């Protein structure tokens, strides 16, 4: 960065900070649009709506600033887990995980998950988007439309590929820089097993049976470039965009069946702010259904049990919970190799059965040990790496339930992971493939020994899977888009039965996408903004 560029950036930052201080010190009683949540989808929605200077947008975030080193330094992402930038949710004990209760981290900071994740950019498979379109009854969610959106939003820094990549959008995407030799060993191991390798995981690789590639990441000049930083930070000097941090949205205010605003807690005080246009809920797959239920929108029996007056019976709210689940397999290095970038530079998607037409297994190589709290007892090497691999298309479904009528009470999260026997069978094949990869010739120059799981079968394999299972933190599906009885939003992301209320985040996914979820959440934000602008002639 040149000194002139640095000076321009400093001047902009000072101007933007002064603008936001003025705007938040004099909050308006009414805005045109209120976006709840400044995460991977909400940041996109707010920035796109604010492109119209005649539209007043309020973006509300429960967390605080992202201008901290643990967020901006790609190598420090694990330091965010369990910090004040993490909601710190915990699931209920799960009998299918041998009674274990998993932590459910979620970003609570400007940028949401895109500020605390591993920065991977994974678009999802062609079949995912075509399935979305089928469920919604709208070709606008199909792969061809979504591919065009990806080309428009990406500022791709790799080899030019105009068929699949764009180079002038807001989202800076680059291949992992100077990837570790063990990342390249992952690709060589895949090739040994007959799995094709690609220059990028985004493009042809996700139109067929899968493959392996060096990861694409949201890192710019060695720093995390979250979706908040890509979309919102460059426009914080606009007078029509107010970003309100450290503010909890307690409920959506409803007048009959119309959303008219939100109740918030800001500075410890409750306050109601009105919206003349719409309220857009982008709080993620745990907080979004929670907000809907506390607003009286949800399953009648569930709301009545918690003592919440029913405004609209919508039984799918909080149901259809999904998450990618991983079963870490670990190897010890012959000689220490320090992690590079965010420590995850190679990815692989493949099939648990040859008859499948798309990958159902997801492999993210992690360049340090990642055991579960239970498999850690097997012994973790000081220097090692993990095949962080699991189910890309789990069949199991969980549910979120209220504890009581208090909006500050956490939800009861029943993930129900591995409840479907088909998931256990796929998990066993996943672990077997991990071992084939990690024990291949390609890794022999780097690996001293396999630490876990070793050669297991039958009940021993099942126990390992249930003890090793951890989450990818890809919670999705709890306010799903569709046309059946459990659908919460329609193809336009409007909440069924309520006017002026949309959901735009990972909760609307009918099923979790194949891969990391921040890129699909950006698409959900783009689609939402497009649909809102069309509806309001903006």
GISULBEL-V694384 format. One record per run of one state. SS is the DSSP state (2 for helix, 1 for strand, 0 for the rest). FROM is the first residue (numbers start at 0). TO is the last residue. Records with the same first field share a line. If there is no record, write none. Layout:
BEGIN
SS: FROM-TO + FROM-TO
END
This chain:
BEGIN
0: 0-1 + 25-28 + 36-40 + 49-55 + 60-62 + 64-67 + 80-84 + 86-87 + 90-92 + 97-98 + 100-101 + 104-105 + 107-107 + 109-110 + 115-118 + 120-124 + 136-137 + 141-141 + 156-165 + 167-169 + 175-179 + 192-195 + 197-202 + 207-209 + 214-214 + 217-217 + 220-221 + 224-225 + 231-231 + 235-239 + 244-245 + 255-256 + 266-267 + 281-282 + 294-295 + 298-298 + 306-310 + 313-319 + 322-323 + 327-327 + 333-344 + 350-359 + 366-373 + 378-382 + 391-396 + 401-410 + 414-419 + 438-439 + 443-445 + 452-456 + 471-474 + 476-479 + 481-487 + 489-492 + 495-497 + 499-499 + 503-504 + 508-516 + 535-537
2: 2-24 + 41-48 + 68-71 + 73-79 + 94-96 + 111-114 + 125-135 + 138-140 + 142-152 + 180-191 + 203-206 + 226-230 + 232-234 + 283-293 + 299-305 + 374-377 + 420-437 + 440-442 + 457-467 + 505-507 + 517-534
1: 29-35 + 56-59 + 63-63 + 72-72 + 85-85 + 88-89 + 93-93 + 99-99 + 102-103 + 106-106 + 108-108 + 119-119 + 153-155 + 166-166 + 170-174 + 196-196 + 210-213 + 215-216 + 218-219 + 222-223 + 240-243 + 246-254 + 257-265 + 268-280 + 296-297 + 311-312 + 320-321 + 324-326 + 328-332 + 345-349 + 360-365 + 383-390 + 397-400 + 411-413 + 446-451 + 468-470 + 475-475 + 480-480 + 488-488 + 493-494 + 498-498 + 500-502
END
